[in-house]
Amino acid sequence: MIVRRAARAVALVLPASAVLVALAAAGGCASDVNPLKAAMVGAGSGIKPVEAPDFVAQSRNRDATYMPVGESAPRRAVRARNSAGLNALQAELEGARNRNEAKGRAAEGAAKDAAKGLAPNPVQ
């Protein structure tokens, strides 16, 4: 009879303690609700929070509203370019491509000039 009561008490306490251990382990993973970390910081041996440098604090928007997680961004109306704007954009992109190709050719030529007179290392 006493053994049955003890077994029943253990059967009731064991799942409850397992739930508490699981909750403590999950809470230990979260950095904002970690009681061990809070105790260590309070005792003076934990990692102390660092203030943001002035240039970071000044560059942040004070009245920023952030979009909730899982919500799509609102669509903005996009106007099509007219033919003059399209031609100007195409000319700008062509000019950038030509400049990049010229820089590539110059770098390739400089590398070939630097490599003249150098002998490859024999394989050992």
C-alpha positions as CSV (number, residue, x, y, z in Angstrom):
1,M,0.0,0.0,0.0
2,I,2.8,2.5,0.9
3,V,4.7,1.4,-2.1
4,R,1.8,2.1,-4.4
5,R,1.3,5.6,-2.9
6,A,5.0,6.3,-3.4
7,A,4.9,5.0,-7.0
8,R,1.8,7.2,-7.7
9,A,3.5,10.3,-6.2
10,V,6.6,9.7,-8.3
11,A,4.4,9.2,-11.4
12,L,2.8,12.5,-10.8
13,V,5.9,14.5,-9.9
14,L,8.2,13.0,-12.7
15,P,6.3,14.5,-15.7
16,A,6.0,17.9,-14.0
17,S,9.7,18.0,-13.2
18,A,10.5,16.9,-16.8
19,V,8.3,19.9,-18.1
20,L,10.2,22.3,-15.7
21,V,13.6,21.0,-16.9
22,A,12.5,21.4,-20.6
23,L,11.2,24.9,-19.9
24,A,14.5,25.8,-18.1
25,A,16.5,24.4,-21.0
26,A,14.5,26.4,-23.6
27,G,14.7,29.5,-21.5
28,G,18.5,29.1,-21.3
29,C,18.7,29.3,-25.0
30,A,17.1,32.7,-25.2
31,S,19.5,35.5,-24.4
32,D,16.9,37.9,-23.2
33,V,15.4,35.6,-20.5
34,N,18.5,33.7,-19.3
35,P,18.5,33.8,-15.5
36,L,22.0,32.4,-15.2
37,K,23.3,35.2,-17.5
38,A,21.5,37.8,-15.4
39,A,23.0,36.5,-12.2
40,M,26.5,36.5,-13.7
41,V,26.1,40.1,-15.0
42,G,24.7,41.1,-11.6
43,A,27.7,39.5,-9.8
44,G,30.1,41.4,-12.1
45,S,31.6,38.6,-14.0
46,G,29.3,38.3,-17.0
47,I,29.3,40.1,-20.3
48,K,28.1,43.6,-19.8
49,P,25.8,45.3,-22.4
50,V,27.7,47.7,-24.7
51,E,26.2,51.0,-25.6
52,A,26.1,51.9,-29.3
53,P,28.7,54.3,-30.5
54,D,27.5,57.9,-31.1
55,F,27.7,57.7,-34.9
56,V,25.5,54.6,-34.8
57,A,23.0,56.1,-32.4
58,Q,22.8,59.3,-34.5
59,S,22.4,57.4,-37.8
60,R,19.4,55.4,-36.6
61,N,15.9,56.7,-37.3
62,R,14.2,57.5,-34.0
63,D,10.7,57.2,-35.3
64,A,11.2,54.1,-37.4
65,T,8.2,51.8,-37.7
66,Y,9.1,48.3,-38.5
67,M,6.9,45.9,-40.4
68,P,5.7,42.9,-38.5
69,V,7.2,39.6,-39.3
70,G,5.3,37.5,-41.9
71,E,3.6,40.5,-43.5
72,S,4.4,41.4,-47.1
73,A,5.7,44.8,-48.0
74,P,3.2,47.2,-49.5
75,R,3.5,47.5,-53.3
76,R,4.7,50.8,-54.7
77,A,3.5,52.1,-58.0
78,V,6.3,51.8,-60.7
79,R,6.2,54.1,-63.6
80,A,7.5,53.0,-66.9
81,R,10.3,55.0,-68.4
82,N,9.7,57.0,-71.5
83,S,11.8,56.4,-74.6
84,A,14.2,59.3,-73.9
85,G,14.8,58.0,-70.3
86,L,15.3,54.4,-71.6
87,N,17.8,55.6,-74.2
88,A,19.7,57.6,-71.6
89,L,19.8,54.6,-69.2
90,Q,21.0,52.3,-72.1
91,A,23.8,54.8,-73.0
92,E,24.9,55.1,-69.3
93,L,25.1,51.3,-69.0
94,E,27.0,51.0,-72.3
95,G,29.5,53.6,-71.1
96,A,30.0,51.7,-67.8
97,R,30.5,48.5,-69.6
98,N,33.1,50.0,-71.9
99,R,34.9,51.6,-69.0
100,N,35.0,48.2,-67.1
101,E,36.3,46.4,-70.2
102,A,39.0,49.0,-70.7
103,K,40.1,48.6,-67.0
104,G,40.2,44.8,-67.5
105,R,42.4,45.1,-70.5
106,A,44.7,47.5,-68.7
107,A,45.0,45.2,-65.8
108,E,45.7,42.2,-68.0
109,G,48.4,44.1,-69.8
110,A,50.0,45.2,-66.5
111,A,50.0,41.6,-65.3
112,K,51.7,40.4,-68.5
113,D,54.3,43.1,-68.2
114,A,55.0,42.3,-64.6
115,A,55.3,38.6,-65.4
116,K,58.0,39.1,-68.1
117,G,61.3,37.7,-67.0
118,L,59.8,35.5,-64.3
119,A,60.4,31.8,-64.6
120,P,57.8,29.4,-63.2
121,N,58.8,27.4,-60.1
122,P,59.7,23.8,-60.9
123,V,57.4,21.2,-59.3
124,Q,59.2,19.5,-56.5
